[in-house]
Amino acid sequence: MNLKLFCVACLTPLSMALYAQKVFEMERYGLVPDKKKDMSVKLQKAIDKIRKEVKPGEEYILRFKSGRYNFYPENAVKKTYYVSNHDQPNPKSIGIALEDLSNMTLDGGGAQFIFHGTMVPLALVNSTNCTLENFSIDFDNPHITQIEIVKNEGKGGMTFRVAPWVQYKISKDTVFHAYGSDWDLVPSSGIAFEKDTKHILYNTGDLFYSTKGVHEVGDRLLHAPLWNDARLKEGTIVAMRAWNRPTPGVFLSHNTNTTLKKVSVHYAQGMGLIAQLCDNIHMDGFNVCLDKNSNRYFTTQADATHFSQCKGKITSVNGLYEGMMDDAINVHGIYLKIMERLDDHTLRARYMHDQAWGFDWGYAGDTVTFIRTQTMEYLDGVNRIAEITPLDGKNGIGMREFKIRFEQPVPAEVDGKTSFGIENLTWTPEVYFAGNTIQNNRARGSLFSTPKKTLVENNQFLNTSGSAILLCGDCNGWYETGMCKDVTIRNNKFVNALTSMYQFTNAVISIYPEIPDLKNQVKYFHKGSVLIENNEFHMFDAPVLYAKSIQGLVFQNNKIIQNNDYKPFHWNKQRFFLEKVDQVKIQD
């Protein structure tokens, strides 16, 4: 056979499709790297122009050159987005706004996208078959303030040095402020890090302090006379922070088939990535990590990645998650609270948490189930939405309440007087979380709350400071669903979790639904199969597994290795602490 003909014959349909992709070099549209000027307007104009040049169904690439690109909020696109598990200031400034796109790849080519002020760096909304790859996201002046303890005088107060990139001032009432071009914050809490290892400082958890009376005693050197904490030794690094979280790093909403490859978020004032009402998300080498060229110890203000009311399959592989102020991954739905029974087929229901509202909750045809909030017991059977109508908000966003009509009669128990929640079972995803490293972060390593298949394997959980894995469910505070039915946790390595105490951190693996009235609970919350096998636990303390209200739990063929890296302090002295469980097999 002629070699040339043979080579042509060997081209697969996929490779031919790749060759057919249209490439738009962003440099031709004025997106030139390593310029100090704002790229927000130029990028949006380029996207609008390219959109007109792309034929329906055509695959195309937006290709950047490697280098630094600056984005400022003043001239950025303004969008009203209600973002799950965030504060809801609107409108928001969007650095890279990608809406209503299909078959698009944004290839950063190794670009550093640097943002200023208060912004959502990148939003992908109402889009299908889109890929984001080969770039990083960071802020020039993060909203978290990094300091180093120089001298701890006990009751005499604390002397600390402010990191060189931080802009700060002392107010007329002698309180420390950090500020930026469009923000001003008074840090009130913090996380302490060991200077050499970047581990969360042992047995410190969330720090609370006062900077009242602070004054300068040297170049970027300040003394806070009312800050007393004997645990903070000289050289300790503290990330001083407030609790607000207005903007995530990457916002995904109402998308289908989204891929992220080799994307790193070095800082965001909320989650590193938040996805809501998305169908199929694949992440390979998505990182929330420290920039190796930076002296920072922290990354995001909240979770590294967060998935709210999604479906299809969420895949997260080969990621590095470190230094964030919350979990590496949190997968859940949202319970609405039943407020009123309007008739036998119709209910009024409401978003309850102040950081999770304003967006679609479900659609006609979705399958739902009801749950008693006090005992966290699901009613038997399911129902389907016939019609769902927002009762407030405007133009389909900003709503807190819905009128929901169901195909079948609503159970008589859901009378609008007894406290019930409703869960949307259609918008629940399968999860594959594998080959990731989670280290040196606050609170917990990972949260999984979905009835679909969840496989957690070949990950490293290193000094997560709280529990490494949490299976939760809460229709009373966070209103995050829900029941787990098919979870496998295997071939993972856990090293020195639980160096501090946080919510739901009763053991390295904590199965901890929030149940106000556990005593009167008859049905179990988690029902199905949770298998924990072939893992390696490196422990300085006792608690490996805590489980509450679960039917179907196996812990087998795991290796537990005791060490003396820290002094044991946890209140839970049991290796296995079980409350209201059934069909449990433990073999360590």
Secondary structure per residue as TSV (DSSP state, phi and psi in degrees):
chain	resnum	aa	ss	phi	psi
A	1	M	-	360.0	139.5
A	2	N	-	-58.9	129.6
A	3	L	H	-60.2	-39.5
A	4	K	H	-64.3	-42.9
A	5	L	H	-65.5	-37.0
A	6	F	H	-62.7	-43.6
A	7	C	H	-64.0	-40.5
A	8	V	H	-64.0	-40.7
A	9	A	H	-64.2	-27.9
A	10	C	H	-79.5	-11.5
A	11	L	-	-66.4	124.4
A	12	T	-	-80.9	162.3
A	13	P	H	-56.0	-34.9
A	14	L	H	-65.9	-45.7
A	15	S	H	-66.7	-35.2
A	16	M	H	-66.9	-35.3
A	17	A	H	-65.3	-37.7
A	18	L	H	-64.5	-42.9
A	19	Y	H	-63.6	-27.8
A	20	A	H	-81.6	-10.0
A	21	Q	-	-61.4	138.7
A	22	K	E	-86.9	133.8
A	23	V	E	-113.0	127.7
A	24	F	E	-111.0	111.1
A	25	E	E	-77.8	114.8
A	26	M	G	-67.7	-21.3
A	27	E	G	-60.4	-33.3
A	28	R	G	-68.3	-17.3
A	29	Y	G	-102.6	15.1
A	30	G	T	92.0	3.0
A	31	L	-	-86.2	80.3
A	32	V	-	-102.8	129.3
A	33	P	S	-73.9	164.1
A	34	D	S	65.6	32.1
A	35	K	-	-110.1	144.3
A	36	K	S	-75.2	-21.1
A	37	K	S	-71.7	160.7
A	38	D	B	-70.8	131.0
A	39	M	-	-100.2	-0.6
A	40	S	H	-58.1	-50.8
A	41	V	H	-68.6	-44.4
A	42	K	H	-60.6	-40.4
A	43	L	H	-66.9	-42.3
A	44	Q	H	-66.6	-38.8
A	45	K	H	-62.9	-40.0
A	46	A	H	-63.7	-44.1
A	47	I	H	-63.6	-41.8
A	48	D	H	-63.4	-39.4
A	49	K	H	-69.8	-43.3
A	50	I	H	-64.8	-38.2
A	51	R	H	-54.4	-37.6
A	52	K	H	-74.2	-21.5
A	53	E	H	-90.0	-13.4
A	54	V	S	-91.3	131.0
A	55	K	-	-79.6	152.7
A	56	P	T	-56.5	130.6
A	57	G	T	84.0	-7.1
A	58	E	-	-77.4	136.1
A	59	E	-	-86.8	139.9
A	60	Y	E	-151.4	160.8
A	61	I	E	-124.9	132.5
A	62	L	E	-98.0	108.1
A	63	R	E	-110.5	122.9
A	64	F	-	-100.0	157.4
A	65	K	-	-87.6	151.7
A	66	S	S	-62.3	145.2
A	67	G	S	142.5	-172.8
A	68	R	E	-101.7	132.9
A	69	Y	E	-125.8	128.4
A	70	N	E	-101.1	139.6
A	71	F	E	-131.5	130.8
A	72	Y	-	-119.5	152.3
A	73	P	S	-76.5	-23.7
A	74	E	T	-57.2	-45.2
A	75	N	T	-109.2	9.5
A	76	A	S	-71.7	160.5
A	77	V	E	-61.1	137.7
A	78	K	E	-105.4	127.2
A	79	K	E	-132.9	145.9
A	80	T	-	-95.7	104.5
A	81	Y	-	-121.3	130.1
A	82	Y	-	-98.4	116.3
A	83	V	-	-110.7	124.2
A	84	S	T	-58.6	138.8
A	85	N	T	62.0	29.5
A	86	H	S	-132.9	165.4
A	87	D	-	-66.9	161.9
A	88	Q	-	-120.8	49.7
A	89	P	-	-71.7	136.9
A	90	N	S	-143.5	151.0
A	91	P	S	-74.7	166.5
A	92	K	E	-109.2	147.6
A	93	S	E	-85.5	127.0
A	94	I	E	-113.7	122.2
A	95	G	E	-68.7	-52.7
A	96	I	E	-124.2	103.1
A	97	A	E	-101.8	113.8
A	98	L	E	-119.6	107.4
A	99	E	E	-129.3	144.6
A	100	D	S	55.3	48.7
A	101	L	-	-114.6	155.3
A	102	S	B	-137.7	141.1
A	103	N	S	59.0	33.8
A	104	M	E	-104.2	139.0
A	105	T	E	-119.2	124.9
A	106	L	E	-98.6	108.1
A	107	D	E	-105.5	108.2
A	108	G	E	-74.1	-15.4
A	109	G	E	60.4	26.6
A	110	G	E	88.3	13.4
A	111	A	E	-66.2	150.2
A	112	Q	E	-106.8	110.5
A	113	F	E	-92.7	113.5
A	114	I	E	-110.2	130.0
A	115	F	E	-116.3	156.5
A	116	H	-	-130.7	150.6
A	117	G	S	69.5	-141.6
A	118	T	S	-111.8	112.1
A	119	M	-	-149.2	154.7
A	120	V	E	-90.3	112.6
A	121	P	E	-58.4	-47.7
A	122	L	E	-144.0	130.6
A	123	A	E	-125.7	127.5
A	124	L	E	-117.8	116.1
A	125	V	E	-135.0	138.8
A	126	N	S	54.3	44.6
A	127	S	-	-126.6	158.4
A	128	T	E	-132.2	136.9
A	129	N	E	55.3	51.4
A	130	C	E	-113.8	148.0
A	131	T	E	-126.7	136.6
A	132	L	E	-118.8	125.9
A	133	E	E	-153.3	154.2
A	134	N	E	62.0	53.5
A	135	F	E	-158.4	168.8
A	136	S	E	-127.4	156.9
A	137	I	E	-121.8	132.7
A	138	D	E	-153.5	166.4
A	139	F	E	-116.9	140.4
A	140	D	S	-66.4	-36.3
A	141	N	S	-135.5	88.0
A	142	P	-	-61.8	157.5
A	143	H	S	-84.6	-3.7
A	144	I	S	-97.1	134.7
A	145	T	E	-100.5	124.5
A	146	Q	E	-100.5	132.0
A	147	I	E	-133.8	166.0
A	148	E	E	-124.1	131.3
A	149	I	E	-71.9	123.6
A	150	V	E	-99.7	-39.4
A	151	K	E	-151.8	128.6
A	152	N	E	-107.4	111.6
A	153	E	-	-100.2	20.6
A	154	G	G	62.4	-123.4
A	155	K	G	-68.7	-11.2
A	156	G	G	-83.2	-3.5
A	157	G	-	103.0	-170.9
A	158	M	E	-125.8	135.0
A	159	T	E	-109.3	130.6
A	160	F	E	-141.0	155.8
A	161	R	E	-109.2	131.0
A	162	V	E	-86.2	135.0
A	163	A	-	-57.5	148.9
A	164	P	T	-64.5	-24.1
A	165	W	T	-85.4	-9.9
A	166	V	-	-79.9	131.5
A	167	Q	-	-94.4	127.1
A	168	Y	E	-143.7	165.0
A	169	K	E	-153.2	163.9
A	170	I	E	-113.2	122.8
A	171	S	-	-73.2	171.1
A	172	K	T	-61.4	-28.1
A	173	D	T	-92.0	21.9
A	174	T	S	58.5	47.2
A	175	V	-	-120.2	141.7
A	176	F	E	-73.8	128.8
A	177	H	E	-121.9	138.9
A	178	A	E	-105.1	147.1
A	179	Y	E	-149.5	163.8
A	180	G	-	-139.7	-164.3
A	181	S	S	-64.2	-30.7
A	182	D	S	-137.2	24.0
A	183	W	-	-148.6	156.2
A	184	D	E	-150.0	120.6
A	185	L	E	-129.1	146.4
A	186	V	-	-108.6	102.9
A	187	P	-	-61.6	137.2
A	188	S	-	-127.7	-9.1
A	189	S	E	-142.1	179.6
A	190	G	E	-173.6	170.2
A	191	I	E	-126.5	132.6
A	192	A	E	-98.8	137.1
A	193	F	E	-118.9	144.1
A	194	E	-	-68.3	133.0
A	195	K	T	-63.1	-42.9
A	196	D	T	-81.8	-40.3
A	197	T	T	-95.2	-20.5
A	198	K	-	66.1	14.9
A	199	H	-	-70.7	151.8
A	200	I	B	-63.0	133.0
A	201	L	-	-60.7	129.4
A	202	Y	T	-51.2	131.9
A	203	N	T	55.3	42.8
A	204	T	T	-116.7	-42.5
A	205	G	-	60.6	-141.7
A	206	D	S	-79.1	125.1
A	207	L	E	-87.5	142.9
A	208	F	E	-130.3	136.8
A	209	Y	-	-154.9	171.6
A	210	S	-	-123.6	135.3
A	211	T	-	-105.4	14.2
A	212	K	T	-59.4	131.7
A	213	G	T	86.0	6.5
A	214	V	-	-63.6	144.6
A	215	H	E	-151.6	155.2
A	216	E	E	-80.9	138.1
A	217	V	E	-125.1	5.3
A	218	G	E	178.4	-173.3
A	219	D	T	-67.5	109.9
A	220	R	T	56.5	23.5
A	221	L	E	-112.3	123.9
A	222	L	E	-127.3	152.6
A	223	H	E	-119.9	126.2
A	224	A	E	-110.6	102.6
A	225	P	T	-68.1	-21.8
A	226	L	T	-99.3	2.3
A	227	W	-	-89.5	107.1
A	228	N	-	-121.1	117.5
A	229	D	-	-159.9	103.7
A	230	A	T	-65.5	-17.3
A	231	R	T	-76.3	-18.1
A	232	L	-	-92.3	97.3
A	233	K	-	-82.7	165.6
A	234	E	T	-55.9	132.3
A	235	G	T	96.1	-11.7
A	236	T	-	-64.0	136.4
A	237	I	E	-98.4	132.1
A	238	V	E	-121.2	129.4
A	239	A	E	-93.1	104.6
A	240	M	E	-85.7	131.6
A	241	R	E	-146.3	158.3
A	242	A	-	-100.5	-177.6
A	243	W	S	-104.5	-3.4
A	244	N	-	-75.1	148.9
A	245	R	-	-142.0	77.6
A	246	P	-	-79.2	-28.4
A	247	T	-	-140.3	126.2
A	248	P	-	-79.8	170.3
A	249	G	S	-77.8	-50.3
A	250	V	E	-124.2	125.0
A	251	F	E	-112.7	120.2
A	252	L	E	-117.0	128.1
A	253	S	E	-147.6	130.7
A	254	H	S	58.0	42.2
A	255	N	-	-109.0	159.1
A	256	T	E	-127.3	130.4
A	257	N	E	59.5	71.7
A	258	T	E	-107.8	136.3
A	259	T	E	-122.7	136.3
A	260	L	E	-127.4	125.7
A	261	K	E	-133.4	130.6
A	262	K	E	52.2	51.8
A	263	V	E	-116.2	131.9
A	264	S	E	-122.6	130.4
A	265	V	E	-106.9	117.8
A	266	H	-	-92.8	-23.2
A	267	Y	-	-161.2	145.6
A	268	A	B	-154.0	151.2
A	269	Q	S	-86.8	23.3
A	270	G	S	-160.4	-135.5
A	271	M	-	-70.7	154.4
A	272	G	S	-68.0	-43.2
A	273	L	E	-142.9	132.5
A	274	I	E	-126.8	130.6
A	275	A	E	-122.9	134.4
A	276	Q	E	-136.5	139.0
A	277	L	S	52.0	44.3
A	278	C	-	-111.4	150.4
A	279	D	E	-119.3	109.4
A	280	N	E	73.0	109.7
A	281	I	E	-131.3	127.6
A	282	H	E	-120.4	120.2
A	283	M	E	-119.9	126.1
A	284	D	E	-131.8	112.0
A	285	G	E	73.3	27.9
A	286	F	E	-83.6	124.6
A	287	N	E	-122.6	142.7
A	288	V	E	-117.5	100.4
A	289	C	-	-147.4	166.2
A	290	L	-	-73.6	143.2
A	291	D	-	-74.5	124.3
A	292	K	T	-62.0	-20.5
A	293	N	T	-94.6	8.8
A	294	S	-	-112.9	157.4
A	295	N	-	-99.8	15.6
A	296	R	-	-74.8	156.3
A	297	Y	-	-112.6	-8.6
A	298	F	-	-120.7	160.8
A	299	T	-	-120.9	-96.3
A	300	T	B	-93.1	158.0
A	301	Q	S	-71.8	-21.1
A	302	A	S	-140.7	-142.4
A	303	D	-	-63.1	152.9
A	304	A	S	-68.9	-52.2
A	305	T	E	-135.2	146.8
A	306	H	E	-148.6	132.7
A	307	F	E	-128.8	113.4
A	308	S	E	-119.0	122.1
A	309	Q	S	56.9	47.7
A	310	C	-	-105.4	169.6
A	311	K	E	-144.2	-173.4
A	312	G	E	77.5	-134.6
A	313	K	E	-129.4	132.0
A	314	I	E	-104.2	120.2
A	315	T	E	-115.8	126.6
A	316	S	E	-132.9	108.2
A	317	V	E	-131.8	150.0
A	318	N	S	59.4	35.9
A	319	G	-	-101.4	158.0
A	320	L	E	-119.5	122.1
A	321	Y	E	-125.5	115.1
A	322	E	E	-150.2	152.4
A	323	G	S	69.3	8.0
A	324	M	-	-82.9	160.3
A	325	M	S	-89.1	14.8
A	326	D	S	-162.3	-150.7
A	327	D	-	-77.3	159.0
A	328	A	S	-72.6	-37.3
A	329	I	E	-150.7	140.3
A	330	N	E	-137.9	119.8
A	331	V	E	-118.7	123.0
A	332	H	E	-162.1	168.0
A	333	G	-	-105.8	-169.8
A	334	I	B	-127.1	124.7
A	335	Y	-	-76.5	132.6
A	336	L	E	-91.1	146.8
A	337	K	E	-93.9	134.7
A	338	I	E	-75.4	121.7
A	339	M	E	-100.9	-30.5
A	340	E	E	-161.0	140.5
A	341	R	E	-95.4	111.8
A	342	L	E	-84.1	-39.1
A	343	D	E	-161.7	-173.6
A	344	D	T	-65.4	-17.0
A	345	H	T	-115.0	-1.2
A	346	T	E	-134.5	135.5
A	347	L	E	-129.4	155.9
A	348	R	E	-106.3	126.5
A	349	A	E	-132.5	156.2
A	350	R	E	-139.5	139.2
A	351	Y	-	-66.2	134.9
A	352	M	-	-109.0	-34.4
A	353	H	S	-81.4	138.6
A	354	D	T	-68.7	-11.3
A	355	Q	T	-110.0	9.9
A	356	A	S	-141.1	89.0
A	357	W	-	-168.9	169.3
A	358	G	S	100.1	-6.6
A	359	F	S	-127.1	170.7
A	360	D	-	-54.5	142.8
A	361	W	-	-107.4	-30.5
A	362	G	-	-173.2	-179.0
A	363	Y	-	-140.9	161.6
A	364	A	T	-56.0	134.2
A	365	G	T	98.1	-15.8
A	366	D	-	-67.2	145.3
A	367	T	E	-91.2	135.2
A	368	V	E	-132.2	165.4
A	369	T	E	-143.2	160.5
A	370	F	E	-113.6	149.5
A	371	I	E	-139.5	136.8
A	372	R	E	-75.3	125.4
A	373	T	T	-72.8	-33.2
A	374	Q	T	-73.1	-38.8
A	375	T	T	-105.9	-5.9
A	376	M	T	53.5	47.1
A	377	E	E	-107.9	127.4
A	378	Y	E	-77.9	140.5
A	379	L	-	-73.2	153.8
A	380	D	S	-67.5	146.2
A	381	G	S	81.9	173.7
A	382	V	-	-132.2	170.5
A	383	N	E	-137.4	174.7
A	384	R	E	-131.2	145.2
A	385	I	E	-75.8	126.1
A	386	A	E	-89.9	-38.3
A	387	E	E	-158.2	139.3
A	388	I	E	-131.8	128.9
A	389	T	E	-131.1	125.0
A	390	P	E	-63.8	139.7
A	391	L	S	-100.8	-6.4
A	392	D	S	-149.5	-164.9
A	393	G	S	78.3	-170.4
A	394	K	B	-151.7	133.7
A	395	N	T	55.1	37.4
A	396	G	T	80.3	10.1
A	397	I	B	-137.6	163.4
A	398	G	S	80.1	17.0
A	399	M	-	-92.4	148.9
A	400	R	-	-112.8	-27.2
A	401	E	E	-124.1	151.0
A	402	F	E	-134.4	148.4
A	403	K	E	-100.5	123.4
A	404	I	E	-120.7	121.5
A	405	R	E	-103.3	135.9
A	406	F	E	-110.8	154.2
A	407	E	S	-67.7	-39.9
A	408	Q	S	-107.5	158.3
A	409	P	-	-57.9	142.0
A	410	V	-	-74.8	136.6
A	411	P	-	-51.4	143.7
A	412	A	T	-61.1	-29.0
A	413	E	T	-61.2	-29.2
A	414	V	-	-83.2	79.1
A	415	D	-	-98.9	-0.8
A	416	G	S	85.3	-6.6
A	417	K	S	-109.0	-44.2
A	418	T	S	-74.8	142.2
A	419	S	-	-75.6	117.0
A	420	F	E	-132.4	152.4
A	421	G	E	-118.5	168.1
A	422	I	E	-131.0	135.8
A	423	E	E	-116.9	137.2
A	424	N	E	-92.1	107.3
A	425	L	S	-78.7	-21.7
A	426	T	S	-66.2	-40.4
A	427	W	S	-92.8	64.1
A	428	T	-	-134.1	134.7
A	429	P	-	-104.8	159.2
A	430	E	E	-80.9	148.3
A	431	V	E	-131.7	134.3
A	432	Y	E	-126.6	114.9
A	433	F	E	-124.5	107.5
A	434	A	E	-149.6	146.7
A	435	G	S	67.4	22.9
A	436	N	-	-100.3	156.7
A	437	T	E	-117.3	126.3
A	438	I	E	-120.6	123.3
A	439	Q	E	-153.3	150.1
A	440	N	S	54.9	43.6
A	441	N	-	-120.3	163.0
A	442	R	S	-81.2	148.0
A	443	A	S	83.5	-85.2
A	444	R	-	-145.5	164.3
A	445	G	S	-84.2	-48.4
A	446	S	E	-158.0	146.6
A	447	L	E	-127.0	132.0
A	448	F	E	-131.1	123.1
A	449	S	-	-140.9	79.0
A	450	T	-	-149.4	142.1
A	451	P	S	-76.9	-10.1
A	452	K	S	-81.0	169.1
A	453	K	-	-58.7	130.2
A	454	T	E	-129.0	121.9
A	455	L	E	-120.9	120.8
A	456	V	E	-119.9	106.7
A	457	E	E	-144.4	150.5
A	458	N	S	58.9	34.6
A	459	N	-	-103.5	160.0
A	460	Q	E	-115.6	122.4
A	461	F	E	-109.7	103.5
A	462	L	E	-115.9	114.2
A	463	N	-	51.1	55.4
A	464	T	-	-74.2	-10.3
A	465	S	S	73.6	-34.9
A	466	G	S	-114.3	-156.6
A	467	S	-	-60.9	148.1
A	468	A	S	-80.3	-40.7
A	469	I	E	-134.6	133.3
A	470	L	E	-127.8	128.9
A	471	L	E	-107.8	112.6
A	472	C	-	-113.5	-130.4
A	473	G	-	121.4	119.3
A	474	D	B	-155.4	113.1
A	475	C	S	-111.6	30.6
A	476	N	S	-132.8	-26.1
A	477	G	S	-127.4	-66.9
A	478	W	S	-80.5	-23.9
A	479	Y	-	58.1	39.2
A	480	E	B	-104.9	122.5
A	481	T	-	-72.0	170.0
A	482	G	-	-169.7	-159.4
A	483	M	-	-61.7	139.0
A	484	C	-	-103.9	133.2
A	485	K	-	-118.5	-24.0
A	486	D	E	-149.1	85.3
A	487	V	E	-121.6	130.2
A	488	T	E	-123.1	126.5
A	489	I	E	-120.9	106.6
A	490	R	E	-143.9	150.6
A	491	N	S	58.4	33.7
A	492	N	-	-103.6	158.7
A	493	K	E	-117.6	124.5
A	494	F	E	-115.1	120.9
A	495	V	E	-124.3	116.8
A	496	N	S	49.9	52.5
A	497	A	-	-73.6	171.9
A	498	L	-	61.6	46.1
A	499	T	S	-87.3	-7.9
A	500	S	S	-145.3	167.6
A	501	M	-	-105.7	134.8
A	502	Y	-	-142.2	-178.1
A	503	Q	T	-65.3	136.5
A	504	F	T	69.6	20.1
A	505	T	-	-105.6	68.3
A	506	N	S	-88.9	-12.9
A	507	A	S	-167.3	175.8
A	508	V	S	-59.3	-48.5
A	509	I	E	-108.0	119.5
A	510	S	E	-120.7	113.8
A	511	I	E	-100.6	98.0
A	512	Y	-	-139.4	72.3
A	513	P	-	-68.9	147.4
A	514	E	-	-85.9	109.7
A	515	I	-	-127.1	102.0
A	516	P	T	-60.1	-36.7
A	517	D	T	-121.3	68.2
A	518	L	-	-65.5	-33.2
A	519	K	T	-57.9	-39.7
A	520	N	T	-97.9	8.6
A	521	Q	-	-72.9	133.2
A	522	V	-	-104.4	-46.5
A	523	K	S	-90.4	150.7
A	524	Y	-	-81.5	149.4
A	525	F	S	-77.2	-59.7
A	526	H	E	-85.2	121.8
A	527	K	E	-134.9	126.2
A	528	G	E	145.3	-115.2
A	529	S	E	-143.0	118.6
A	530	V	E	-118.3	112.7
A	531	L	E	-112.2	122.9
A	532	I	E	-120.5	107.9
A	533	E	E	-147.0	152.4
A	534	N	S	58.2	34.7
A	535	N	-	-102.1	163.6
A	536	E	E	-122.0	121.7
A	537	F	E	-112.3	117.4
A	538	H	E	-101.4	113.4
A	539	M	E	-122.7	133.6
A	540	F	S	-99.7	-14.2
A	541	D	S	-124.9	-170.5
A	542	A	S	-90.9	-49.6
A	543	P	-	-74.4	116.1
A	544	V	-	-95.7	-46.0
A	545	L	E	-137.0	127.9
A	546	Y	E	-120.8	135.6
A	547	A	E	-142.7	135.7
A	548	K	E	-135.9	133.7
A	549	S	E	54.0	61.4
A	550	I	E	-136.6	140.6
A	551	Q	E	-121.2	106.0
A	552	G	E	110.3	81.1
A	553	L	E	-139.5	127.5
A	554	V	E	-126.9	128.3
A	555	F	E	-125.0	108.6
A	556	Q	E	-148.5	152.7
A	557	N	S	55.8	36.3
A	558	N	-	-102.7	153.0
A	559	K	E	-111.0	127.3
A	560	I	E	-114.2	120.2
A	561	I	E	-118.9	116.4
A	562	Q	E	-84.5	142.4
A	563	N	-	-136.1	176.7
A	564	N	-	-118.6	31.7
A	565	D	S	-66.5	-32.8
A	566	Y	S	-138.5	163.9
A	567	K	-	-81.4	129.1
A	568	P	-	-59.0	139.3
A	569	F	-	-145.7	-11.2
A	570	H	-	-63.7	142.4
A	571	W	S	-64.9	-28.7
A	572	N	-	-84.3	108.5
A	573	K	-	-96.3	5.2
A	574	Q	-	-96.6	137.4
A	575	R	S	-63.5	-42.1
A	576	F	E	-129.8	115.8
A	577	F	E	-116.8	113.6
A	578	L	E	-121.2	132.4
A	579	E	E	-128.9	121.6
A	580	K	E	52.7	67.7
A	581	V	E	-125.4	161.7
A	582	D	E	-148.8	150.9
A	583	Q	E	55.5	55.8
A	584	V	E	-113.0	134.6
A	585	K	E	-126.3	121.3
A	586	I	E	-123.7	121.9
A	587	Q	E	-141.7	99.4
A	588	D	-	-95.3	360.0
